[in-house]
């Protein structure tokens, strides 16, 4: 087994294995690259699109790019305000994050109970933003009908 595949299993134990290992290797490279640079909307977009089955489109107008899995939105970039991104979040976790970081607040024009807007001014750690992208993805995935959910392999070294 290659070093890349081992690291992929360690860092992404829930991602599908097998044919997805190329995807995982690219994701690992991307995440390591992002750790050493301050997050911006281009990097945020790359992180969102690196998630399995993630797509992007502009359903509202040409100022909002949304990221979806199976047709459901988990994140967005507001192009009018490129320092802000929007991510879905568990309601209780959203409150915790807002209390901990002044740069995370209820998203404007979104249901503030479940959606956070995050300022990419460098104060919120990049690794947390990456984690929140995955959290948003998981929040949407778990609410999909069972037949549409993306199933991850939980066996770390199987």
C-alpha positions in Angstrom: 0.0 0.0 0.0 1.4 3.4 -0.9 2.1 6.1 1.6 -0.6 8.3 0.0 -3.2 5.6 0.5 -2.2 5.2 4.1 -2.4 8.9 4.8 -5.7 9.1 2.9 -7.1 6.4 5.3 -5.7 8.1 8.3 -6.9 11.6 7.5 -10.1 10.7 5.7 -11.4 7.4 7.3 -15.0 8.1 6.2 -14.2 8.6 2.6 -14.8 5.7 0.2 -11.8 3.5 -0.5 -10.8 1.7 -3.7 -11.3 3.7 -6.9 -11.6 6.8 -4.7 -8.0 6.6 -3.6 -7.0 8.9 -6.5 -9.6 11.4 -5.2 -8.3 11.0 -1.7 -4.7 11.6 -2.8 -5.7 14.8 -4.6 -7.7 15.9 -1.5 -4.7 15.2 0.8 -2.5 17.3 -1.5 -5.0 20.1 -1.6 -5.5 20.1 2.2 -1.8 20.1 2.9 -1.4 23.0 0.4 -4.2 24.9 2.0 -2.8 24.6 5.5 0.2 26.7 4.5 -1.8 29.5 2.9 -4.5 31.7 4.2 -8.0 30.7 3.1 -9.6 32.6 0.3 -12.7 31.9 -1.9 -10.6 30.0 -4.5 -9.3 27.6 -1.9 -12.7 27.4 -0.2 -14.2 26.4 -3.6 -11.5 23.7 -4.1 -12.2 22.3 -0.6 -15.9 22.1 -1.3 -15.5 20.6 -4.7 -13.1 18.0 -3.4 -15.9 16.4 -1.3 -17.5 13.4 -2.9 -20.2 14.2 -5.5 -20.0 17.9 -4.8 -21.2 20.2 -7.5 -21.4 24.0 -7.9 -23.9 26.2 -9.7 -25.4 29.7 -9.5 -29.2 29.2 -9.0 -30.1 32.6 -7.6 -28.1 35.1 -9.7 -24.5 35.7 -10.8 -23.4 36.8 -7.4 -23.9 33.5 -5.4 -22.1 30.3 -6.1 -23.5 27.3 -4.2 -22.1 23.9 -3.5 -24.4 20.9 -3.4 -24.5 17.2 -2.9 -27.3 15.3 -4.5 -29.0 18.6 -5.3 -28.9 20.0 -1.7 -26.9 23.1 -0.8 -24.2 22.7 1.9 -22.2 25.9 1.2 -22.0 29.1 -0.8 -19.7 31.9 -1.8 -21.1 35.4 -2.0 -19.2 37.0 -4.9 -20.3 40.6 -3.9 -18.4 40.1 -0.6 -15.5 37.7 -1.4 -14.3 37.8 2.2 -17.5 35.8 3.3 -18.5 32.2 2.8 -21.7 30.5 4.0 -21.9 26.9 5.4 -24.7 24.8 6.8 -24.2 23.8 10.4 -25.8 21.9 13.3 -27.9 24.4 15.2 -26.2 23.9 18.6 -22.7 23.8 17.0 -23.5 27.0 15.1 -24.2 28.8 18.4 -20.9 27.5 19.9 -18.9 28.7 16.9 -20.5 32.1 17.0 -19.7 32.5 20.7 -16.1 31.4 20.1 -15.3 33.5 16.9 -16.6 37.0 16.2 -15.9 36.2 12.5 -18.6 33.5 12.4 -22.2 34.8 12.6 -25.7 33.9 11.3 -25.7 34.1 7.6 -27.5 37.1 6.0 -30.5 36.0 4.0 -30.2 32.4 5.1 -31.9 30.6 8.1 -29.6 31.8 10.8 -30.4 28.7 13.0 -28.6 26.4 10.5 -26.4 28.7 8.4 -23.2 30.5 9.3 -21.3 33.1 7.4 -17.6 33.0 8.0 -15.2 35.8 7.4 -12.0 34.7 5.5 -9.9 37.5 7.1 -7.5 35.0 8.5 -8.8 35.0 12.1 -10.7 31.7 11.8 -8.1 28.9 11.4 -8.0 27.4 7.9 -8.2 23.9 9.4 -11.4 24.8 11.2 -12.9 26.2 7.9 -11.9 22.9 6.2 -13.5 21.0 9.0 -16.7 23.1 8.8 -16.9 22.4 5.0 -16.9 18.7 5.9 -19.4 19.2 8.7 -21.7 21.1 6.3 -21.4 18.3 3.8 -22.2 15.7 6.6 -25.2 17.8 7.8 -26.8 17.7 4.4 -25.8 14.1 3.7 -27.4 12.8 6.9 -30.8 14.4 6.0 -30.9 12.9 2.5 -33.3 10.0 1.9 -31.4 6.7 2.8 -31.3 5.6 -0.8 -29.5 8.9 -1.8 -27.0 9.1 1.1 -23.3 8.9 0.4 -22.1 5.9 2.5 -18.5 6.1 3.8 -16.3 3.2 4.8 -15.7 3.4 8.5 -12.9 0.7 8.5 -9.7 2.6 8.8 -7.3 -0.2 7.7 -9.5 -2.8 6.1 
